[in-house]
Amino acid sequence: MHLLKIFQSQSRFFYTALIGLGLINSFTFSVLLLFINLTIAGKPFPVWAQYSWLIFFGLLAISVVTTKVFQTYLVKLTQQILYGYELNIVDKLRFATLSDFQKLGSERIYTAINDVRALGLVPEVMIVIVNSSIIVICALAYLFYTSVTGGLCMLGLMLGMLFFYATRNNVIRKNLGKVRDLQDKYHKYLLDLLNGFREIKMSSVRNQNLFTRFIKANRDTAKELGQQTAVRYLDNELIGRYSWYVTLGLVIFVLPPLLNMRMQEYSPFIVIVLYLMGPLSSLVGIMTHLNTINIAVERIQVVEEEISAVSGSDRKPAVLPRATDRFESLVFRNICFDYTDHLKQKAFTVGPISLSINKGEIIFITGGNGSGKTTFMNLLIGLYQPSAGSIGYNGRAVPLNEYSTYSDRFSAIFTNNHLFGENYDGFDLHTDNDELMQYVDMMQLRHVLKIDANKIDIGLSKGQSKRLALIYALMENRDLFVLDEWAAEQDPGFRAYFYEVILSDLKAMGKTVIAVTHDDHYFHHADRIIKFDYGTIVNDETVSRPMNVAKRDKLLV
Ligand SMILES: Nc1ncnc2c1ncn2[C@@H]1O[C@H](COP(=O)(O)OP(=O)(O)OP(=O)(O)O)[C@@H](O)[C@H]1O
């Protein structure tokens, strides 16, 4: 039923079209049945008997055309829903906060998008269900018209079969649900294998355990359940088909003596039993697909609701406005962020943090492992929303619904930065772009980067990929640079060049840089050093930065 509501919500003509198809086909199938029985009984068609062949083929043509029109409408509607769901999930996802996205888990998103594909089965399933059910109803009605007792017998038999199938189908659905849960976990293990390939290769125990205890165990259980389900389905089909032959036998051998019927009276029963065989087996056969669709719809809904809840679509601006004002100052007022465990209990709190950052400052963030540096950076750039406190940008408090535009003020390079395979930023990536080539030279990558067709090849070492990320950051032309251990992967020569040349160049360009670093050897190149411990700032001091021009010139050679 839920599926029907989804279709109606997408097209207000859906129920009308469904009822239209139902009425036309009910009429067609009833008349066809009447034709068959009258022919067997040797009676003429009650109206326009001389044109009966025309009526027969005319009705068939109407039914084919109606079904074809409905089918095409349904296919279009299904594809619209299918692609709509896909885009909707991705669209909502991009407005989720980072912490909510991390809680959701990427494997859930992958499987939800896979589930959406199951909706492609809807047109076939719906046409079979509508047409087969109409034939069954028409045949039953005709039987009642012929003989109430016979009709009651047949109805009783069908209800019995329906109960039998419904009970068996419950078990099948539960099994399919379990298979689907196993699929979620399987995706998770696969992501571990693909993302942690190096780590897997480095431990034969880990390698073996991942395969045997997780992937293989998961697939074995799924296979077992899959086999049970397939056997049950086939048993259903087999039982359905043969019980119908048994019904035919009862109609031929038991019904006539029991009800004292003559051949002319019970021949309609035989015709109807034969007439129903095809639709009934189609209905039983389509149950597999129907179950798959229902499970997929349930799962998509759950994931969609979860994504809706975290995406804050109410906070989503229709069009993201670009940040145009230049940076002057930023103030953190008692900002806190709570990490919660699976019971929603506070596990770790970063904050309260109060500080101010002014234009042109070079700030180094230091502190031991787990002291809260990354969390602070994520709060600073608006990826995490604080649980308490407020951020002031250029003297104005930033409301939650402006976080996405607030984030637009920063160019951030994370510890595990990701370079995109496509030019999503729309940069001008051609060798005749002087600005680009100036930054390429600044990063000493002129002979390393392959710049071609408005793209830059991303097959680079970690250090080089961070340099390319800095080129992109420069091309974004934002005022605030946030770098998380950027220099850690650079060779000693380039690291020195970064602290001694690049940072001062950024400052000269009017940039404000906030960088997490452990390179205490270069701390004197900062204007300020902020130290974190146990989630709070324990030291915030201004440093004087000596200008060593001779050394700078040497590094630039
Ligand atoms: N996703 C998370 N879920 C729960 N707690 C977390 C999560 N991420 C971080 N924490 C907690 O927050 C604390 C601070 O983490 P954070 O990553 O900000 O520290 P850090 O100083 O950047 O550490 P490192 O230098 O090791 O990256 C950690 O000690 C941890 O207890």
The ligand as an SDF file (V2000), in Angstrom:
LIG
                    3D

 31 33  0  0  0  0  0  0  0  0999 V2000
   34.3720   10.6200   16.1890 N   0  0  0  0  0  0  0  0  0  0  0  0
   34.6130   10.6790   17.5060 C   0  0  0  0  0  0  0  0  0  0  0  0
   33.7690   10.0680   18.3680 N   0  0  0  0  0  0  0  0  0  0  0  0
   33.9790   10.1490   19.6950 C   0  0  0  0  0  0  0  0  0  0  0  0
   34.9960   10.8210   20.2580 N   0  0  0  0  0  0  0  0  0  0  0  0
   35.8680   11.4390   19.4520 C   0  0  0  0  0  0  0  0  0  0  0  0
   35.7290   11.4040   18.0340 C   0  0  0  0  0  0  0  0  0  0  0  0
   36.7240   12.1120   17.4920 N   0  0  0  0  0  0  0  0  0  0  0  0
   37.4580   12.5730   18.5370 C   0  0  0  0  0  0  0  0  0  0  0  0
   36.9480   12.1700   19.7010 N   0  0  0  0  0  0  0  0  0  0  0  0
   37.4260   12.4950   21.0370 C   0  0  0  0  0  0  0  0  0  0  0  0
   37.8440   13.8300   21.0190 O   0  0  0  0  0  0  0  0  0  0  0  0
   39.1680   13.9440   21.4840 C   0  0  0  0  0  0  0  0  0  0  0  0
   39.8760   14.9980   20.6570 C   0  0  0  0  0  0  0  0  0  0  0  0
   40.0370   14.5000   19.3370 O   0  0  0  0  0  0  0  0  0  0  0  0
   40.7570   15.3400   18.2110 P   0  0  0  0  0  0  0  0  0  0  0  0
   40.7950   14.5130   17.0000 O   0  0  0  0  0  0  0  0  0  0  0  0
   40.1270   16.6720   18.1380 O   0  0  0  0  0  0  0  0  0  0  0  0
   42.2060   15.4760   18.8420 O   0  0  0  0  0  0  0  0  0  0  0  0
   43.5500   15.8840   18.1430 P   0  0  0  0  0  0  0  0  0  0  0  0
   44.2380   16.7830   19.1020 O   0  0  0  0  0  0  0  0  0  0  0  0
   43.3090   16.3890   16.7770 O   0  0  0  0  0  0  0  0  0  0  0  0
   44.2810   14.4770   18.1010 O   0  0  0  0  0  0  0  0  0  0  0  0
   45.3410   13.9390   17.0390 P   0  0  0  0  0  0  0  0  0  0  0  0
   46.5280   14.8420   17.1110 O   0  0  0  0  0  0  0  0  0  0  0  0
   45.6040   12.5890   17.5510 O   0  0  0  0  0  0  0  0  0  0  0  0
   44.6450   13.9660   15.7090 O   0  0  0  0  0  0  0  0  0  0  0  0
   39.7810   12.5570   21.3480 C   0  0  0  0  0  0  0  0  0  0  0  0
   40.6180   12.2940   22.4190 O   0  0  0  0  0  0  0  0  0  0  0  0
   38.5930   11.6480   21.4200 C   0  0  0  0  0  0  0  0  0  0  0  0
   38.3950   11.2320   22.7520 O   0  0  0  0  0  0  0  0  0  0  0  0
  1  2  1  0
  2  3  1  0
  2  7  2  0
  3  4  2  0
  4  5  1  0
  5  6  2  0
  6  7  1  0
  6 10  1  0
  7  8  1  0
  8  9  2  0
  9 10  1  0
 10 11  1  0
 11 12  1  0
 11 30  1  0
 12 13  1  0
 13 14  1  0
 13 28  1  0
 14 15  1  0
 15 16  1  0
 16 17  2  0
 16 18  1  0
 16 19  1  0
 19 20  1  0
 20 21  2  0
 20 22  1  0
 20 23  1  0
 23 24  1  0
 24 25  2  0
 24 26  1  0
 24 27  1  0
 28 29  1  0
 28 30  1  0
 30 31  1  0
M  END
$$$$
